[in-house]
Amino acid sequence: MQGLSVFDPAALAVLAPFRERPPFEPLTSREREVLTLMAEGMSNRSISDALSISEHTAKFHVNAVMAKLGVQKRTEAVTRAVRLGLIIL
């Protein structure tokens, strides 16, 4: 009823190696906002307009998100974020 899942500890031990590890550093609230906008396909310019920040600052946040998630491309960042449960598409 509360949306919780119950698993047998033996089953979790089998599945544990396949889970992705969370990022080393948690994302800030601003980085989560930027990640959500990245998932919507927004460019740095569009992100800067939506958040009322400079394009340079938007690019800085995008790069920080990608570094924390350990990826090289925006699409990889979105994919990893979905797998980690940081965003829902």
Stockholm file with secondary structure:
# STOCKHOLM 1.0

chainA/1-89         MQGLSVFDPAALAVLAPFRERPPFEPLTSREREVLTLMAEGMSNRSISDALSISEHTAKFHVNAVMAKLGVQKRTEAVTRAVRLGLIIL
#=GR chainA/1-89 SS CCSCCCCCHHHHHHHGGGSCCCCSSCCCHHHHHHHHHHHTTCCHHHHHHHHTCCHHHHHHHHHHHHHHHTCSSHHHHHHHHHHHTSCCC
#=GC SS_cons        CCSCCCCCHHHHHHHGGGSCCCCSSCCCHHHHHHHHHHHTTCCHHHHHHHHTCCHHHHHHHHHHHHHHHTCSSHHHHHHHHHHHTSCCC
//
